[in-house]
Amino acid sequence: MVALGFGILYALVGLAGFLVSGDVPFVGERGEPLIAFDVNGLHNIVHLLIGVALIAASRRTASARGANLAIGGTYLVLGLLGPVIDDTAVDVIGLNGADHVLHLVSGAALLAVGLLADKRSRTGV
């Protein structure tokens, strides 16, 4: 359920980002605001692909767990590294402070669910 919920949310954010990011380059450290988050075309595609991956993985417990772990871990690392790469040539998706917080929170939530969810069936308890 968590993979499905996060997947829908990220897919919708990816689609909504296309409505506001037409005035910035497709790739680059600059983005247009979508609520508090800066987005550009590549950022929108990344959100859309993550959303689709989570939705697809949500159909089975094992695949949802794997996707939650992989995407959660990646987001946690991105949340930690985000302030370091912000406004540099490496920042090709237009990150800002709100993105860093979102990545940390999303990453921690997905990683926690991936590590803790369905523990009884994995341990035989």
PAKE-301382 format. One record per residue (C-alpha): residue number from 0; residue in one letter; x negated, y, z negated. Coordinates in Angstrom, 3 decimals. Example, Ala and Ser with C-alpha at 12.3 -4.5 7.8 and 13.67 -1.06 7.14 Angstrom:
2
<site n="0" res="a" xx="-12.300" yy="-4.500" zz="-7.800"/>
<site n="1" res="s" xx="-13.670" yy="-1.060" zz="-7.140"/>
END
This chain:
125
<site n="0" res="m" xx="0.000" yy="0.000" zz="0.000"/>
<site n="1" res="v" xx="-2.850" yy="2.394" zz="-0.758"/>
<site n="2" res="a" xx="-4.478" yy="1.764" zz="2.622"/>
<site n="3" res="l" xx="-1.145" yy="2.392" zz="4.337"/>
<site n="4" res="g" xx="-0.483" yy="5.589" zz="2.362"/>
<site n="5" res="f" xx="-3.946" yy="7.023" zz="2.927"/>
<site n="6" res="g" xx="-3.815" yy="5.891" zz="6.557"/>
<site n="7" res="i" xx="-0.571" yy="7.719" zz="7.252"/>
<site n="8" res="l" xx="-1.855" yy="10.816" zz="5.474"/>
<site n="9" res="y" xx="-5.148" yy="10.893" zz="7.374"/>
<site n="10" res="a" xx="-3.464" yy="10.213" zz="10.728"/>
<site n="11" res="l" xx="-1.013" yy="13.071" zz="10.142"/>
<site n="12" res="v" xx="-3.828" yy="15.407" zz="9.088"/>
<site n="13" res="g" xx="-5.751" yy="14.435" zz="12.227"/>
<site n="14" res="l" xx="-2.758" yy="15.234" zz="14.426"/>
<site n="15" res="a" xx="-1.959" yy="18.475" zz="12.585"/>
<site n="16" res="g" xx="-5.552" yy="19.606" zz="12.984"/>
<site n="17" res="f" xx="-5.143" yy="19.741" zz="16.756"/>
<site n="18" res="l" xx="-2.472" yy="22.412" zz="16.280"/>
<site n="19" res="v" xx="-4.948" yy="24.843" zz="14.708"/>
<site n="20" res="s" xx="-8.386" yy="23.977" zz="16.107"/>
<site n="21" res="g" xx="-8.020" yy="25.172" zz="19.690"/>
<site n="22" res="d" xx="-10.046" yy="28.343" zz="19.113"/>
<site n="23" res="v" xx="-13.243" yy="26.675" zz="17.884"/>
<site n="24" res="p" xx="-15.753" yy="24.481" zz="19.693"/>
<site n="25" res="f" xx="-14.907" yy="20.764" zz="19.734"/>
<site n="26" res="v" xx="-18.121" yy="19.985" zz="17.805"/>
<site n="27" res="g" xx="-20.004" yy="22.283" zz="15.443"/>
<site n="28" res="e" xx="-20.373" yy="23.575" zz="11.922"/>
<site n="29" res="r" xx="-17.445" yy="25.949" zz="12.398"/>
<site n="30" res="g" xx="-13.815" yy="24.973" zz="12.042"/>
<site n="31" res="e" xx="-10.359" yy="26.500" zz="11.881"/>
<site n="32" res="p" xx="-8.450" yy="26.368" zz="8.603"/>
<site n="33" res="l" xx="-5.816" yy="23.675" zz="8.159"/>
<site n="34" res="i" xx="-4.461" yy="24.578" zz="4.734"/>
<site n="35" res="a" xx="-7.809" yy="24.786" zz="2.834"/>
<site n="36" res="f" xx="-9.831" yy="22.510" zz="5.129"/>
<site n="37" res="d" xx="-11.858" yy="23.587" zz="8.152"/>
<site n="38" res="v" xx="-11.315" yy="21.359" zz="11.182"/>
<site n="39" res="n" xx="-12.523" yy="21.118" zz="14.746"/>
<site n="40" res="g" xx="-11.688" yy="18.640" zz="17.503"/>
<site n="41" res="l" xx="-14.190" yy="16.010" zz="16.373"/>
<site n="42" res="h" xx="-13.056" yy="16.337" zz="12.761"/>
<site n="43" res="n" xx="-9.464" yy="15.743" zz="13.896"/>
<site n="44" res="i" xx="-10.428" yy="12.631" zz="15.851"/>
<site n="45" res="v" xx="-12.366" yy="11.262" zz="12.867"/>
<site n="46" res="h" xx="-9.311" yy="11.746" zz="10.620"/>
<site n="47" res="l" xx="-7.063" yy="10.158" zz="13.216"/>
<site n="48" res="l" xx="-9.332" yy="7.122" zz="13.668"/>
<site n="49" res="i" xx="-9.696" yy="6.627" zz="9.901"/>
<site n="50" res="g" xx="-5.933" yy="6.849" zz="9.546"/>
<site n="51" res="v" xx="-5.339" yy="4.288" zz="12.287"/>
<site n="52" res="a" xx="-7.988" yy="1.953" zz="10.817"/>
<site n="53" res="l" xx="-6.396" yy="2.096" zz="7.371"/>
<site n="54" res="i" xx="-2.896" yy="1.575" zz="8.769"/>
<site n="55" res="a" xx="-4.045" yy="-1.412" zz="10.831"/>
<site n="56" res="a" xx="-5.932" yy="-2.893" zz="7.882"/>
<site n="57" res="s" xx="-2.973" yy="-2.477" zz="5.534"/>
<site n="58" res="r" xx="-1.139" yy="-5.463" zz="7.017"/>
<site n="59" res="r" xx="-3.219" yy="-8.025" zz="5.077"/>
<site n="60" res="t" xx="-4.651" yy="-7.812" zz="1.573"/>
<site n="61" res="a" xx="-8.152" yy="-8.903" zz="2.589"/>
<site n="62" res="s" xx="-8.417" yy="-6.440" zz="5.465"/>
<site n="63" res="a" xx="-6.918" yy="-3.617" zz="3.375"/>
<site n="64" res="r" xx="-9.446" yy="-4.328" zz="0.626"/>
<site n="65" res="g" xx="-12.313" yy="-4.310" zz="3.117"/>
<site n="66" res="a" xx="-11.160" yy="-1.077" zz="4.733"/>
<site n="67" res="n" xx="-10.635" yy="0.580" zz="1.347"/>
<site n="68" res="l" xx="-14.161" yy="-0.426" zz="0.308"/>
<site n="69" res="a" xx="-15.831" yy="0.622" zz="3.567"/>
<site n="70" res="i" xx="-13.998" yy="3.898" zz="4.057"/>
<site n="71" res="g" xx="-13.979" yy="4.710" zz="0.337"/>
<site n="72" res="g" xx="-17.724" yy="4.158" zz="0.061"/>
<site n="73" res="t" xx="-18.391" yy="6.214" zz="3.171"/>
<site n="74" res="y" xx="-16.210" yy="9.065" zz="1.943"/>
<site n="75" res="l" xx="-17.864" yy="9.004" zz="-1.475"/>
<site n="76" res="v" xx="-21.315" yy="9.314" zz="0.143"/>
<site n="77" res="l" xx="-20.038" yy="12.052" zz="2.470"/>
<site n="78" res="g" xx="-18.546" yy="13.897" zz="-0.499"/>
<site n="79" res="l" xx="-21.912" yy="13.812" zz="-2.272"/>
<site n="80" res="l" xx="-23.955" yy="14.746" zz="0.809"/>
<site n="81" res="g" xx="-21.441" yy="17.256" zz="2.175"/>
<site n="82" res="p" xx="-22.721" yy="20.299" zz="0.274"/>
<site n="83" res="v" xx="-26.263" yy="19.515" zz="1.449"/>
<site n="84" res="i" xx="-25.329" yy="19.328" zz="5.147"/>
<site n="85" res="d" xx="-22.705" yy="22.098" zz="5.053"/>
<site n="86" res="d" xx="-23.435" yy="24.835" zz="7.638"/>
<site n="87" res="t" xx="-26.449" yy="23.006" zz="9.097"/>
<site n="88" res="a" xx="-26.953" yy="21.459" zz="12.536"/>
<site n="89" res="v" xx="-25.999" yy="18.069" zz="11.027"/>
<site n="90" res="d" xx="-22.539" yy="19.416" zz="10.141"/>
<site n="91" res="v" xx="-20.840" yy="18.601" zz="13.451"/>
<site n="92" res="i" xx="-17.329" yy="18.357" zz="11.996"/>
<site n="93" res="g" xx="-17.100" yy="21.781" zz="10.319"/>
<site n="94" res="l" xx="-17.104" yy="20.786" zz="6.656"/>
<site n="95" res="n" xx="-16.310" yy="23.159" zz="3.808"/>
<site n="96" res="g" xx="-15.986" yy="22.977" zz="0.015"/>
<site n="97" res="a" xx="-12.397" yy="21.708" zz="0.097"/>
<site n="98" res="d" xx="-13.495" yy="18.869" zz="2.392"/>
<site n="99" res="h" xx="-16.173" yy="17.836" zz="-0.086"/>
<site n="100" res="v" xx="-13.658" yy="17.628" zz="-2.932"/>
<site n="101" res="l" xx="-11.177" yy="15.714" zz="-0.757"/>
<site n="102" res="h" xx="-13.866" yy="13.264" zz="0.342"/>
<site n="103" res="l" xx="-14.955" yy="12.651" zz="-3.255"/>
<site n="104" res="v" xx="-11.386" yy="12.110" zz="-4.477"/>
<site n="105" res="s" xx="-10.334" yy="9.983" zz="-1.479"/>
<site n="106" res="g" xx="-13.541" yy="7.986" zz="-1.624"/>
<site n="107" res="a" xx="-13.250" yy="7.317" zz="-5.337"/>
<site n="108" res="a" xx="-9.582" yy="6.313" zz="-5.041"/>
<site n="109" res="l" xx="-10.086" yy="3.990" zz="-2.061"/>
<site n="110" res="l" xx="-13.214" yy="2.463" zz="-3.560"/>
<site n="111" res="a" xx="-11.537" yy="1.901" zz="-6.937"/>
<site n="112" res="v" xx="-8.512" yy="0.251" zz="-5.351"/>
<site n="113" res="g" xx="-10.755" yy="-1.878" zz="-3.152"/>
<site n="114" res="l" xx="-12.785" yy="-3.022" zz="-6.142"/>
<site n="115" res="l" xx="-9.928" yy="-3.522" zz="-8.588"/>
<site n="116" res="a" xx="-6.853" yy="-4.398" zz="-6.534"/>
<site n="117" res="d" xx="-5.718" yy="-7.975" zz="-6.320"/>
<site n="118" res="k" xx="-8.402" yy="-9.027" zz="-8.791"/>
<site n="119" res="r" xx="-6.229" yy="-11.848" zz="-10.185"/>
<site n="120" res="s" xx="-5.954" yy="-13.636" zz="-6.836"/>
<site n="121" res="r" xx="-9.702" yy="-13.314" zz="-6.227"/>
<site n="122" res="t" xx="-10.674" yy="-14.633" zz="-9.653"/>
<site n="123" res="g" xx="-7.969" yy="-17.285" zz="-9.916"/>
<site n="124" res="v" xx="-6.474" yy="-15.767" zz="-13.101"/>
END
